[in-house]
Amino acid sequence: MSAVSELPGLPVLRLRDAPARMEHLVWSRFAPSPAAAAFPATLGISAAELSGSPDA
C-alpha cells in the first residue's frame, strides 16, 4: 500500500527511471524489542511470516 494514497491533498510527481531502494529486515531468534516488533506490523508483515525460514 502506498502512503501517497492516504494523503488526498498531496501533489504527486511521477518519475521515470527513479532510483529504487530495497529494504532487508534482519532479526534475532530471541524476543525483539517492542519497537523492532512493531516495525514489521506497520509494513503489513504478520508474526507468522517472520517466524518462517528466510528460504521459505
C-alpha positions as CSV (number, residue, x, y, z in Angstrom):
1,M,0.0,0.0,0.0
2,S,1.3,3.4,-0.9
3,A,1.4,6.1,1.7
4,V,0.5,8.6,-1.0
5,S,-3.0,7.2,-1.4
6,E,-3.7,8.1,2.2
7,L,-2.9,11.8,1.6
8,P,-5.5,13.0,-0.9
9,G,-4.3,16.7,-0.9
10,L,-0.6,15.7,-1.6
11,P,0.6,16.6,-5.1
12,V,2.2,13.7,-6.9
13,L,5.1,13.9,-9.4
14,R,5.7,10.6,-11.3
15,L,9.3,10.0,-12.1
16,R,10.8,7.8,-14.8
17,D,13.9,5.8,-14.1
18,A,13.8,6.9,-10.5
19,P,16.3,5.2,-8.1
20,A,14.9,2.2,-6.3
21,R,15.6,1.0,-2.8
22,M,15.2,-2.4,-1.2
23,E,14.8,-2.9,2.5
24,H,16.2,-6.0,4.2
25,L,15.0,-6.9,7.6
26,V,17.2,-9.0,9.9
27,W,16.1,-10.2,13.3
28,S,17.3,-12.5,16.0
29,R,15.7,-15.7,17.2
30,F,15.3,-14.0,20.6
31,A,12.4,-11.8,21.5
32,P,12.7,-8.4,19.7
33,S,12.4,-5.1,21.4
34,P,8.9,-3.5,21.3
35,A,10.0,-1.1,18.6
36,A,11.6,-3.9,16.5
37,A,8.4,-6.0,16.8
38,A,6.1,-3.1,15.8
39,F,8.1,-2.1,12.7
40,P,7.1,-5.2,10.5
41,A,3.5,-4.8,11.6
42,T,3.4,-1.3,10.1
43,L,4.6,-2.9,6.9
44,G,1.7,-5.4,6.9
45,I,4.0,-8.3,7.8
46,S,2.5,-10.8,10.2
47,A,4.3,-12.5,13.1
48,A,3.7,-15.9,11.3
49,E,5.6,-14.6,8.2
50,L,8.5,-13.5,10.4
51,S,8.8,-16.9,12.2
52,G,9.3,-18.8,8.9
53,S,12.7,-19.6,7.5
54,P,14.2,-17.0,5.1
55,D,14.3,-19.6,2.3
56,A,10.6,-20.3,2.5
